[in-house]
Amino acid sequence: MRKCFSKRGQSTLEYAVLIVVIIAALIAMQVYLKRGIQGRMRESSDQIGEQFSPGYTVSNRVTNTFSNTLETTDAYSTTTEILNQFQNVTGAENVMAAANEYWGK
């Protein structure tokens, strides 16, 4: 009779340990899941585009483009090869709040 209770206690202990391991794994994965969701939200917001209000958008941007090219000329053709290209965009954009926008009412 005592052996039966021992096996039941062992089985309960195994289930408890299994539940603790699963909870620990979910807690450890929480950071990775959160970062994945934030990445998808960022990607979705980037696809929407920037806000724009004609007359109320002030933008100041400077774009610098640098490239190294190799141009080869022979008797019949000219070949241009772009070795590398860099583009740097700096600036700011300010859009007035939607509450101040005139909507035609």
N, C-alpha and C positions, 0 to 999 in steps of 0.2 A: 504494500500500500504506500509506503514511504517513497518508493522508487517512482510511482506514478506522479506524486506531487513534485518531485524533483524535476521530472521531464517537463511538467507544465510550467514550473518556474523558469526553467531554462528557456523554453519556447517564448515565454513572455519577455524575458531579458533579451533574447535575440531580436524580437520585434522592436523593443524599446531602443536598442542600439542601432538597428536599421533606420528607425525614424529619426534619431539624432544625426546619423550620417547624412541622410537626405536633406534635413534642415540645414546642416552645416554647408552642404554643397550648394543649396539654393542661396544662402547668404553670401557665399564666396562668389557666386555668379552674378549677384545683384549689380555690382559695379559694371561688369561687362554688358549686361542687358541694358542698363541705364545709358551707357555710352552709345550703344547701338541705336536706341530709340532717339537719343539726342542728335545723332548723326543723320538719321532719316528726317527728323524735323528740320534740321539745318538745310539739308539737300532740297526738301520741299519748299522751304522759304526762299532759297536761292533761285529755284525754278520760277517762282511767281514773278520775280523781277523787282526793280526798285520803284518806289512810289514817285508819282509825278503829278504836279499841279501846274498848268500853264499860268504863268504870271506870278506864281508864288513859290517857284522852285529856284533857288540860288545855288549854282554849281560852279566850282572852280577846280579844274582837273589839269594835271600836267602829265603827258605821256611821253616817255623816253624809250626809243627803240634802238637797240644796238644789234648789229649782225656782222659776222665775218663771212665773206664770200670768196670763192675761187672761180675766176673767169678764164676759160680756156678757148683760144681762138685758133682754128686751122683754116685751110683754104676755102672750105665750103660752109662752115657753121661756127657759131659761138655757143659755148656751153657755160652756164652759170650754175655753180653749186653753192648752196647755202650751208656753211659749216656749222654755225650755231647762231641762234637768235635769242635775244633777251628783250623783254618788255617790262617796264616799270611804270606803274600808274600811281600817282599820288594826288591827293586833293580831298575836298569835302563837298558835301551836298546837304542843303537845308531845305526842308519842305514845311510850309506853314501847317499848323494844326487844322484838321478837318472842320472843327467848330468855327473857324474864321473864314472858311471857304464860302463863296456865294454859290448857291445851288439853284438860283432862279425862282425863288419864292417871293 
